[in-house]
Amino acid sequence: MYEFLPSALEAIRAELGHVTVAIEALETYARSRSVPGRAVAESLLAGHVRRGRPPMSEEERKIQSERMKAYWAKGKRRNKDR
């Protein structure tokens, strides 16, 4: 009933061997050559590249807080006149 299984498994194992050899060759190539974007990809994976805004110092936060308080107070005064 399943006479084809041994030959199918043999074919799959042979293909797996080819794929494994290809993967090893590509990994060796990537290690030995300067692949474009490799450094960026490695640093992203390592978590070295920060995205978004840079962190604010305590003084910068305080200045921004005062600026926003004044902004919202001005908006509240404007809405009272309506």
Stockholm file with secondary structure:
# STOCKHOLM 1.0

chainA/1-82         MYEFLPSALEAIRAELGHVTVAIEALETYARSRSVPGRAVAESLLAGHVRRGRPPMSEEERKIQSERMKAYWAKGKRRNKDR
#=GR chainA/1-82 SS CCTTHHHHHHHHHHHHHHHHHHHHHHHHHHHHSCCTTHHHHHHHHHTCCCCSSCCCCHHHHHHHHHHHHHHHHHHHHHHHTC
#=GC SS_cons        CCTTHHHHHHHHHHHHHHHHHHHHHHHHHHHHSCCTTHHHHHHHHHTCCCCSSCCCCHHHHHHHHHHHHHHHHHHHHHHHTC
//
